Amino acid sequence: MHDRYYNKTNRSMAGILAAMMLVIVLFSTTFIVVHVHHNCSGDDCPICACMQQCERTLRGFGSTVPDAVSVYVPLVLIFIIISSQAGSYTMSTPVSEKVRLNN
């Protein structure tokens, strides 16, 4: 019982973390796009500082995305190929074909 609760908690925490990362990326890109042509007040411009922080955040996420894609895309493709070929390796029986045998 404890293992089932622990697994459910891990899944929900992973979902929350993924949603938070998506929100951070979306808000960072939105902030940069909206404030690209702002009136800069000089070296101590708070908007420029915030834009630099958003760029650093996006670069941090950007360095992990190619690694994840290079690992997970081949695995997903292999899974799709195996699952599409799984039906050709199983034998056809009357039960699998749902044939009613009346004698």
C-alpha positions in Angstrom: 0.0 0.0 0.0 2.8 2.4 0.9 4.5 1.7 -2.5 1.4 2.6 -4.5 1.0 5.9 -2.6 4.7 6.6 -3.0 4.6 6.0 -6.8 1.4 8.2 -7.2 3.2 10.9 -5.2 6.2 10.7 -7.4 4.1 10.9 -10.6 2.2 13.9 -9.4 5.3 15.7 -8.3 6.9 15.0 -11.7 3.8 16.4 -13.4 3.8 19.5 -11.3 7.6 20.0 -11.9 7.1 19.6 -15.7 4.2 22.1 -15.6 6.3 24.6 -13.6 9.1 24.3 -16.1 6.8 24.9 -19.0 5.3 28.0 -17.3 8.8 29.4 -16.6 9.8 28.9 -20.3 6.6 30.4 -21.6 6.7 33.4 -19.3 10.4 34.0 -20.0 9.9 34.0 -23.8 6.8 36.1 -23.5 8.6 38.7 -21.3 11.4 38.9 -23.8 9.1 39.3 -26.8 7.0 42.0 -25.1 9.9 44.1 -23.9 12.3 43.8 -26.9 11.7 47.5 -27.9 11.5 49.1 -24.5 12.9 52.6 -23.6 16.2 51.7 -22.0 17.2 53.9 -19.1 20.9 53.1 -19.2 23.2 50.8 -17.4 20.9 50.2 -14.5 17.8 49.4 -16.5 15.7 46.8 -14.6 14.0 45.6 -17.7 17.3 44.8 -19.4 18.5 43.0 -16.2 15.3 40.9 -16.2 15.6 40.2 -19.9 19.2 38.9 -19.3 17.9 36.7 -16.5 15.2 35.3 -18.7 17.8 34.6 -21.4 20.0 32.8 -18.9 17.0 30.7 -17.8 16.1 29.8 -21.4 19.8 28.9 -22.2 19.8 26.6 -19.1 16.7 24.8 -20.3 17.9 24.9 -23.9 21.1 22.9 -23.0 19.1 20.0 -21.6 16.5 19.8 -24.4 18.8 18.4 -27.1 20.2 15.8 -24.7 16.7 14.6 -23.8 15.6 14.6 -27.4 18.6 12.6 -28.5 17.8 10.0 -25.8 14.0 9.8 -25.9 13.2 10.1 -29.6 15.0 6.8 -30.6 13.4 5.0 -27.7 10.0 6.2 -28.7 10.6 5.2 -32.3 11.8 1.7 -31.3 8.7 1.3 -29.1 6.4 2.4 -32.0 8.1 -0.1 -34.4 7.9 -3.0 -31.9 4.3 -2.3 -31.0 3.3 -2.1 -34.7 5.1 -5.4 -35.4 3.8 -7.2 -32.3 0.5 -8.2 -34.0 2.4 -10.1 -36.8 4.3 -12.3 -34.3 1.3 -13.6 -32.4 -0.6 -16.7 -33.6 -4.2 -16.4 -34.7 -6.5 -18.6 -32.7 -10.3 -18.9 -32.7 -10.4 -17.2 -29.3 -8.3 -14.2 -30.6 -10.5 -14.0 -33.7 -13.6 -14.3 -31.5 -15.0 -17.1 -33.6 -18.0 -19.0 -32.2 -17.6 -22.7 -32.6 -21.1 -24.3 -32.8 -21.3 -28.0 -33.5 
